[in-house]
Amino acid sequence: MDEIRKSFHQTLDEIRADIVQMAALVTEGIPRATEAMLQGDMATAQEIVDGDDPLDAKALELEELCYQQLALQQPMATDLRAIVTAVRMIAEIERSGDLVVNIGKASRRLFGVPLSARLRGLLSQMGEEATRLFRLAIDSYVDGDEGMAAALDDLDDRLDSLQKEFVQEIFLWHNEGEIQVQAAVQLALIARYYERIGDHAVNIGERVRYMITGWLPEQTGAARLAAAQGSSTAPTPTRTALSAVPGVGSSNPASSPASVPPASATTRLTTPESQEGAGSMPASSTDD
């Protein structure tokens, strides 16, 4: 049994290392895509587009490996949260890679379009900020740093502000007749791609917090809903939080909900008299 658990934790370490490797491809790709766009380097832009296939293949491989571990090892508590977090992070990283590719494709559509110094500066700043956020998100995962993971939401505000400022500048430049509508739309989309990369970094931070503490932002909303309905318990969600499943949020069996009593404790003898007016026994409720 010890050998099986040792092998399982070795697999977890390998999954973690591969996730970091995937994230490194994205982190390196963001500044490359930005530079290719600013310099009109179509060869680099094409390399970025072509480089998406290995990232997709690695994402599929890792996701399948995570599902295998869930099925074969049936992890609990911290190990289960680590696997679930890995699955979610793989999707966030893969989607961020797609956004980097979108920047590369948009660069090709903007080839030959002159950009003002102001627009070029804002593009450079958005690229730097997106790279910084994504790197911090992965660092929080590697280090198990809950504080850094929680800070990402606030740090993302700067990237959001840069995106809004960039879009305003596009409108001003278009109103002055300096840029065509098609080019303006492409630039606005590029700003959106950077902003979405920042959002994915924030999502990664939330998954890291869940991995460490079992907390999810949705739990706060569920608590508010329960309070608004005047109930002391949250309504049954359509998807049960793993932190609420016995053995997941805590490894202490005593903290788990009471077990269903044995059939002998719930069986009731019935007589013709007791059957009259007796309702059917309610069915046991189960979580989704």
N, C-alpha and C positions, 0 to 999 in steps of 0.2 A: 504493500500500500504506500509506504514511504517513497519507493522508487517511482510509483505512478504520480504522486503529488510533486515530486522533484521534477519529473519530466514535464508536468503541466506548467510549473512555474518557469521552467526554461523556455517553454513555448510562449508564455506571456512576455518574457523578456525579448524574445525574437520579434514578436508582434510589435512591441513598443519600439524596438530599434528600426523596424521597417516603416512604421508610421513617421518616425522622425526623419527617415531618409526621404519619404514622400514629401513631407513638409519642406525639407531643404530644397527640393526641386522647385517648389512653388516660390519659396523665399528668394531663390536665385533668379527665378524667371521674371519676377515683377520688375526689378531694375533693368534687366535686359530688354524687356518689352518697352519700357519707358524710353530707354536710350535709342532703341531702334526707331521708335516713332519720332523722336525729336531730331534724329540724324537722318531720317529717311533711308535707313538701312533695311532694304527689302530682303536681303539674304538672311539676316538675323531674324527678321520677322517670320520668314518661312521656316527657319529652324525651330522657332518657338511653336509654331502651328504643328509641325511634324513631331515635336517632342511630347505631344499629349498622349499618344498611343501607349508608350511605356507606363505612364502614370495611370492610365485607365486599367491596363493589364495588372499592375501591382495592386490597385484598389480591389479588383475582383478577386485576386488571389488571397489577399489578406482577409477580406470579408468572408470568404468561404472557410478559411482557417478558423476564424472566430466562431462561426456557426458550428464547425466540427467540435470545437472545445466545449461549447455550450451543450451539445448533444452527448458527447462522450464522457466529459468530466463532471457535468452537473455542478458547476461552482456555486459557492454561496458567499454572502456578505461582501467583503472587500474584493475578492476575486471575481465575483459576478459583476459588480459595478465596473471593475477594470475592463472586462470583456465587452460589456454594453457600451461603455465610453469609447472603446476602441472602434466599435462598429460605427458609432455616430461620428467620430472624428475622421474616419476614413472617408465618409461621404462629404464632410465639410472641406477636407483637403482636396478631394477630387474635383469638387465644384469650384473651388478657388483656382485650381489649375485650368479649368475651362474658361474662367474669366480672364486669366492671363492670356490664353489663346485668343479670346475675343479682342483683347487689346492689340495683339499682333495682327489679326485680320483687319481691324479698323485702321491700323497704320498703313496697310496696303491701299485701302480706299482713300486715304488722305495724302497719298504720295503726290508731291508737287504742290500741295496747298500751303501757301505761306502763312505762318502764325506770328502773331504779335509777341513782343518780348514778355508782355504780361501773361498771355496764355501759356507760353512756354514755361515761364516760371511757376505758374500754378500747377501745370502738369508734372513738373519735376517734384514739387512739394507733395502732391498727392501720391506719386510713386514712392517717395521716401517714407511717407507716413503709413501707407499700406504695408510696406515691407517691415517697418518697425513693429506695427501691431501684430502682424503674423508671426514674426520672430518671438515677440514677447509671449504670445499665446502658446507656442510650442515650448518655450523655455519653462512656462508655468507647468506644463504637462510633464516634462522631463524631471523637473525639480519637485513636483508635487506642491507647488507654491499656491496655496489658496488665496492669499492676499493679492498676488499679482493677477491671478485669474479674475478676481472680483473687480480689480481696478480697470480692466480692459474696457468695460462699458463706458466709463467716464473718459478714458483716453481716446475712445472712438469719436468723441465730440469734435475734435479738431479736424479729423478727416471729413466729417459731415459738413463742417463750416467751409472747408476748402472746396468741396464739391458745389455748394450753393454759390460761393463766390465765383467759381469758374463758370457756372451756367449763366450768371448775371453778366459776366464779361463777354460771353458768347453773344448774348442778346444785344449788348451795346455795340459790339463789333459788327454784327449783322445789320443793325439799324443804320450804321454809318456806311453801309454798302461795301464793307471790306471782305465779306465772306458770303458764299452762296449758302442756300438753305441746306443742301445735301451735306456739305462739309460741316455746317453748324450742328446738324443732327448727329453726325458721327462723333463729333467732339463731345457732345452732351452724353452720348452713350458711353464713351470712354470714361468720363467722369463717374458715371453710374457704376461701371465695372470696378473702379478703384473703391468706391464707397461700399459696394457689396463685398469685396474682399475683406474690408474692415469689419463688416457685419459677421462674416464667417469666423473671423478671429475672435469676436465677442462670443459667438456660439461655442467655439472651442473652449473658451474660458469657463462658460457655464457648465460644459460637460466635465471639465477638470474639477470644478467645485463639487459636482455630483459624485465623481469618483472618490473624492476625499471625504465628503461629509454626508452624502446621500441626499443633499438638498437640490431642488430644482425650482426655477422661477415660477413654474406653473402652480407649485404648491401654495405660494403666496396668494395667487388669484383664487384658488380653490377655498382657501381660508376666508378670504373676503366674501366670497359667495355664500359660504356657510353662515357667516355672521349676518349678512344681509337677510338671509332667510330665517334668522332667529333660531338656527340649529347649532348645537354644540359640536356636531361632527360634520365633516365635509361630505357632500353627496358622493355616491359611488361613481368614480370616473369611468369613462369608456376604456381607459387603459390604466391599469393599476400601476402605481409607482413602485419600483422594485424595493425602495427603501422601506415600504410598508409591508412587504411580504415577509412572513416569518423566516428568520435565519438570514435575511438579506441586510436589513438596516442594522441589525445587531446579531452578534454571534452567540449571545446569551439566550438559551432556550427559555429562560424565565420571562424574558421580555416579549415572547411571542404570544399571540392571542390564545385564549384557552382552547384546548382541543375539544372536538365534538365528543360528548359522552358516549360510551359504548351503547350498543343497541339494547342491552339488558337493562340499562338505566333509564331508557326512554320508552320501553315497551309498556303499554297499558292494556290490561285485560278488559275486554268489552263485554257487556251483557246487553240483552235486548233493551233494558231500561236505560243503560248509559249511552246506547247508540242513538236514542231518540233525541233529536235536536243537536247532536254533536256535529261540529263542523270538521272538515278534513284538516289533517295536520299540515301546517304550512311547509312548503318545500324549503330545503336549505338553500340559502343564497350563496352564490359563488361569484368571485371576481372575474372580470374579463381577462 
